[in-house]
């Protein structure tokens, strides 16, 4: 179901920064108008969350509901046996189980508040191995709308698996970006990861800052391509909604002859590995799995 925290994202002052299409529909059904740049209040956020949880209960057929939910994406549940307990995982579960209190600028807190207040017909059980923010959850709702915020060209470029991640320390808060400086920082990241002489692709994690003007994006892309090279697929992973724009620039303006995969809404660190799956036609999304190395103390 299209019920999730990141369908509407906002700043600390309530200014909306991103709205997915299904988030816009859910808000409209709750009597709330929401668009990027508009300010949204707590009561409006609660109204949207309440509508989503109403739809969730409707699909679970709780409270005598028989109607199909408007937020259902797949076929309805067919198994209607008695449920002994309900568990939650993902980012919203951190609020449901009281493991998080600070807002992450989305609907998570309000969804958890509504879920805790409702009768699901079975006790909510705590699971010891709860997953925190699910990677598919973090990425899918950014890209599911129309594919316009990501670029996978050609579509056969995915899946890719076990791709090492570099996280260059680009200085992207500058008004003007220097192509040579971008290339130097990217090469240094490759050197740190011992990937200068690699025989496969790398995924470049980027924390974009500043405006997305043609000149800034062009300087960034040319520097990056100069450092990473043209012998392997170019894979970019942004934490903000600029993946499609940069990917299109690389493909169309630089006329690369290698596959380009540029996705966003995902945060990566050095020494991570990433899998990017095939495009899900029904969702317009690519599933992503991040593998992080954890070093034990000696």
KAFENVEN-V596903 format. One record per backbone hydrogen bond with DSSP energy under -1.0 kcal/mol. CO is the residue of the C=O (numbers start at 1). NH is the residue of the N-H. E is the energy in kcal/mol with one decimal. If there is no record, write none. Layout:
co:nh:e
CO:NH:E
CO:NH:E
This chain:
co:nh:e
1:3:-2.0
5:8:-1.0
5:107:-2.2
7:20:-2.4
9:17:-2.3
9:18:-1.6
11:14:-1.9
14:40:-2.6
15:11:-2.6
16:37:-3.0
18:9:-2.6
20:24:-2.2
21:25:-2.1
22:26:-2.4
23:27:-2.3
24:28:-2.3
25:29:-2.3
26:30:-1.3
27:32:-3.2
28:31:-1.5
35:38:-2.3
38:16:-3.3
41:45:-2.1
42:46:-2.6
43:47:-1.9
44:48:-2.1
45:49:-2.4
46:50:-2.7
47:51:-2.1
48:52:-2.2
49:53:-2.4
50:54:-2.3
51:55:-2.2
52:56:-2.1
53:57:-2.6
54:58:-2.1
55:59:-2.2
56:60:-1.7
57:62:-2.5
58:61:-1.2
69:72:-1.1
71:2:-2.7
86:125:-2.7
91:94:-1.0
92:95:-1.2
92:96:-1.9
93:97:-2.6
94:99:-2.3
94:100:-1.6
95:98:-1.0
105:10:-2.5
107:111:-2.8
108:112:-2.3
109:113:-2.0
110:114:-2.0
111:115:-2.7
112:116:-2.7
113:117:-1.1
123:86:-2.5
131:90:-3.4
134:138:-2.7
135:139:-2.1
136:140:-3.4
139:142:-1.1
139:143:-1.2
140:144:-1.6
147:150:-1.1
149:244:-1.4
151:262:-3.2
153:260:-2.9
154:157:-2.2
155:158:-1.3
160:276:-2.5
163:274:-2.0
164:203:-2.8
165:271:-1.2
166:205:-3.1
168:170:-1.5
170:172:-1.1
178:182:-2.4
179:183:-2.3
180:184:-2.3
181:185:-2.3
182:186:-2.2
183:187:-2.4
184:188:-2.1
185:189:-1.8
186:190:-2.1
187:191:-2.4
188:192:-2.5
189:193:-1.6
190:195:-3.2
191:194:-1.5
195:198:-1.3
203:166:-2.6
204:237:-2.6
206:239:-1.4
213:217:-2.6
214:218:-2.7
215:219:-2.2
216:220:-2.3
217:221:-2.9
218:222:-2.5
219:223:-2.0
220:224:-2.4
221:225:-2.7
222:226:-2.0
223:227:-1.6
224:228:-2.9
225:229:-2.3
234:261:-3.0
235:204:-2.7
236:263:-2.3
237:206:-2.5
238:266:-2.0
240:242:-2.4
242:246:-2.3
243:247:-2.6
244:248:-2.7
245:249:-1.9
246:250:-2.5
247:251:-2.5
248:252:-3.1
249:253:-2.1
249:254:-1.1
259:234:-2.7
260:153:-2.7
261:236:-3.0
262:151:-2.4
263:238:-2.6
269:272:-1.8
272:165:-2.1
273:291:-3.3
274:163:-2.2
275:289:-2.2
276:160:-2.2
280:284:-3.0
285:280:-3.6
287:277:-3.1
289:275:-2.7
291:273:-2.3
